[in-house]
Amino acid sequence: MSPHDAARALTVEGLTVDVPGRRVVHGLDLTVPAGRILALVGPSGSGKTLTARAIAGLQPHGGSVLLDGRPVRRGRDVGYAFQDASASLNPTVTIGRHLAETVRAHRRGDPSAALTRFGLDPALADAYPFELSGGQAQRAALAIATVHEPAVLIADEVTTALDPITQETVLDLVKADARDRTVLLITHDLTVASRWADDIAVLHAGRIVEHGPTARVLTDPRDDLTRALLQAADDTRAPERPAHITGGALTVRNLRRELRARRRRTLALDGIDLDIAPGEAVAIVGRSGSGKSTLLGALAALDRPDGGTVHRDGRDVWAMPGRARRAVRRRTGLIFQNPAASFDPRHTVRQVIAEAGPYTPDLLRYVGLDPAMADRRPAGLSGGESQRVAIARALAQDPDVLLADEPTSGLDVLTQRRVLDLLTGLRRDRGLTIVMVTHDLRAARRAADRVVVLDQGRAVDDLPTGDLDEARHPATRRLLAAVTPHRTPP
Amino acid sequence: MRSDPLRAKGPRRPGGLLAVRLRPRRPALVTAVAVLAVLGTLAVLAPLFTSLDPVATDTSATSLPPGSAGHPLGTDLLGRDLWARMLYGARTSLLVGLTAAAITVVLGMLAGGLAAVAPRWLDGLIARTADVLLALPLLVIVLALAAVAGPSLGLVVVAIAVTSWMPVALIVRAELRSRRERRHVRAAYALGLSRWQVMWRHLLPGALPPVASVAAFEVGHAILTESTLSFLGLGVPPNRPSWGNLLTEAQAHLLTGEWYTVAIPAAAVVVTIIAVNVVAGAVSGPSEGGTW
């Protein structure tokens, strides 16, 4: 372990980063003392990741990045944990070899200590990245980033893809690890920053618009963007009820579904009973692997259950002929998790929408996009834009049931708010039935009037959104506890 | 308003395999089409471009270099005019090359597409048949076919198609199988599309770019295979010129200074392959910016 030294600090002066054609980061100044966690917060495209990459020496940049007054040595001084751990690890190499490689390159570090530090069994060194769960992979990536005891750890959106309970575990470990080093926590989630960071720097269009201790930034924000971010995060308006109801009804009885992989079988749904009335907005929440997405696939009449029935407006969808079932699917809008992958990469936005129903520019306008975007291809869309194109496609179907899988995950709070406003507005204006899968309880409160909690394939709780705080089931309590924004004493 | 798939198709540009996106501002494509058109015209109207007989020998004008009077591309050892032989050879080579490649690709796509959607036993049957045929030497199969049908130009085309559809089929099968698992294919099913619509709009178009590359290769392969078969007396009469024949005959001259007897027909084959590659790439639509 490197000795704790109060004089050590990461100093960034006049940092600029250019991408071909334009400047993305405009003269950034930052000082982070050792042992502190600085959260770099900002909407997508504000330059957070480029700043972090520049500090790590992975990106050509202007200005100076100093550690204790001397230039940062690439690799040696900065450990970098990436957003998508499973993609940043080599799938053909064990975790142990990843660790050993770093140790050999820097001639220091203890692989098993690094794993233990992040709550992993040292025996996991023999595992391959794809054998780990999302949370384990993320912790392994952090262990690899810190095995050679760098003075600075950059955690770039390390918990964006994780459910709140796993996120809590991972960030608690990062915080414990920060005693010995400077941590730069990159996130678009102010709740994360408020709970785990000592200082917050808000980044907007490549400039720091606000920088201060967490408590001060949260209680006394000085910049408009900070206020907007805080407001969006605190948005607890209840969804408005539709004036007239046109939506469809869904009924699920004793639904069972087994997922068969090459070697193992998982019971993803274990006897689910669920009634969704026309015009209702229901949020299905739960940890990763609780069966949420599988349930959505069954509700969409896409996956045939291994047991039980799915009724749509009183008719069993798996007892009807294929043609009628396809008609049911046409009346069901389905918004996928990671919507960009749900568009044919060869099609333009116009073709993507026209496949669901007649294309009109009004569809894009309704979701807040420029109709000029119709000729773009999916690869050129940002996360928020993809999400809105997915909603526009679902609208082109003129559905009476809208199913959305994690519609807000991976989006910054401002975009999340726009997407949720869009969904609630749709229900209010058109009387659709909405079923939304999410691990974000805040989004559930904002867009749903009923919450169904799944745990290991069972529906363990089913209650109005307003009663969420009084929920008794341990699985629900655990989810609630993990997202409660509370300040840890400095 | 409910959407139905027929109406949704209406005013749009044609989708799927019909989506030949011939944009005006694509110089490479325009050039490639022009090259193929010129080659085709030269072949069809060969007698208009030369007065010489491609098989007539002229002992007074043997082994002339290109640029000689009356013989723009020179003559071979027997005094046959190379320009005339190239023109008439184009007839055989383009006919065999393009037809055989087209049949190969269509046959391969049908077999591969069928294997990808068929029940397991049929998939296995098609895949194993392809494996077995890949393992057998081409000539054995062609000799067997010739014994039954007798030598002809048609036999050459059939023989080439029968012995080269396997790579196309295996590529198409593998592409379709991997694409089936893609999220956007699931999204297409979720929109209420039938299996055929998904196949036609999302799976096959995605599998086209690698097939387009193979198609261009197959043209060259067919042109050369034709000369091999003709040499064995299984195709066109050996004295009838084709680019393949010209190349086979010219092999011996490679080191004797008469390089042009090899270079000219070889250049013609290469130009054809490149032109077909460009056109096939355009027909298969924009790539995903991926591997091909």
Interface residues (C-beta under 8 A of the other chain):
Chain A: A300 L302 G322 R326 A327 V328 R329 R330 R331 T332 L334 F336 N338 A341 S342 F343 D344 P345 R346 Q351 A354 E355 A356 G357 P358 Y359 R377 A379 A396 Q397 D398
Chain B: M1 R2 S3 R7 A8 R12 G15 R182 R183 H184 R186 A187 A188 Y189 A190 L191 G192 L193 S194 R201 H202 P205 G206 G285 P286 E288 G289
